[in-house]
Every structure is written in structure tokens, then in C-alpha cells.
Amino acid sequence: MNHKDTFEQDGFVAVPRFCDAVELQTLDVALARFIAERVPVLPAEHVFYEDKSDVGTLKQIQRMHEHDDFFGEFFEGKPKRLAEELLGEAVVGKNLQYFNKPPTLGQATPPHQDGFYFMLKPCRALTMWMALDIVDEENGCVRYVRGSHLRDMRPHGRTETLGFSQGITDFGQAADAREEVACPAQPGDLLVHHALTIHRADANASPTRTRRALGFIYYGKSASENLAAHEAYQTKLTTEMEVAGKI
Ligand SMILES: O=C(O)CCC(=O)C(=O)O
């Protein structure tokens, strides 16, 4: 089956070796530079730490494409072309994110559907997730519920997880367990999921290994955003995170 057919049938597709060793090396250098030079001056709501008093616990960076030309150009390049092929329409790049789960500290990613955060009609969007480290069951690989994008949006509620503020409140139904697929990945391997596909990840149980990845979000041109609701939610969330001392 080609990537588009697998994506449409399962709601996710794995693309091994999407980036080769040379591209990964370039991305790693750019990422190290970004963390050293840009992160210290980014708005607090774009950078999350497991422990904000310890810069070694960096767990998420938002909107990297807006803050750096290298990542801006990468975002408009080959991941975007693949997004257009998989969605079958022109797309708009919305977010380039960095994810890490530091050893022993990296928290679980609650089960969720990205579309719940995106607030789109129709819900035509996808997320790509590319491993920068070896990612397996021990350090918290991504897990998808196969075929869940063909069913409805599930109810979500507030979580305490910084960076993943909403989780499915009735997760754990028989089909969730039966259809869940763990997706270990090597550096450079790409996973792509539909915005309605349920996914989650365990905490990083490794005492030594990081679990770093880049995320790319693209919306189909046919999807309309409820911008007012989205901005209102982001503002409320930022206030809550500040009050809780998390950012
Ligand atoms: O890195 C993770 O654990 C999950 C990332 C994720 O949920 C996403 O990119 O939509």
C-alpha cells in the first residue's frame, strides 16, 4: 500500500528514514543553536520545562518556524510536500515544535486528538512527528489507535500535563486497547497522523536516554479555523500556566 492509502485507512503512516544522516546532522546543529540562542528570548508560553528552574529539563518549544530562518525553510520544504500528498490538497504550515522527554522526568502524553486543540471545520489537518533519538517502549514511543480517525471526536477534559492540556476523558474503551499500535522509531523516521487519530505516549522510564523529536502541523486549505475560540483558549491557558507557576 502507498503512504496515502495507509494514512487514509489507519489514520497514521510511518515513513522510515524520512531524513538521512546528513540531514539529521544539519537539524541537530540548527536545534542546538536554536536552544542556545533563541530559547532564552522566546515568550514564556512558547517554551516548556519539566522544571522551569532547570534548563536541562527543556520539554517543548512551540512555533520554531517563526523564530528561525533555517526551521522556517525546512517547514516549507519536504514535510509540507508530503502533507499535501497525504491530505490531497494544498496545506498551510501552522506549527513546528520540539518535543523532549528528559530521562526519568519526561511525563506521559495523555491520549488526545489534535483536532480537539485545532478547532477546525472540516477537521482536515495532520501532524508529523520525526524522531531525533532512538525512541522505543522504554523512553515513551508514540502509540496510535488505528482507525480512530474514522470515528467521532471524543470528549476531552483538562489535564495537568504541561504542553498537552487536554486529554480524552473516556479513553480505555475496548477498541482503544485492541487497536493501539506502538510505533518505535529510529532517528530520522517520520510518523504522520490525521488530526482525528487518537494517540498517546508513556513517560520516559529510561534513566539515561532522552526522547527528542520534531513535530510539524499542517492544516488543509479547506479547513476553517475557529480563530476567536482558539485564541480565547490559548489566552486562558497561558494565564492558568502562569498562575500555577509552570511557565
Ligand atoms: O511527543 C509526544 O509524546 C506526542 C506528540 C503529539 O501528541 C503530537 O505531536 O500530536
The ligand as an ORCA input file, in Angstrom:
! r2SCAN-3c Opt
* xyz 0 1
  O       5.696     13.523     21.604
  C       4.657     13.047     22.046
  O       4.615     12.339     23.059
  C       3.338     13.260     21.394
  C       3.317     14.294     20.351
  C       1.918     14.566     19.955
  O       0.979     14.246     20.631
  C       1.666     15.260     18.710
  O       2.638     15.641     18.021
  O       0.488     15.434     18.371
*
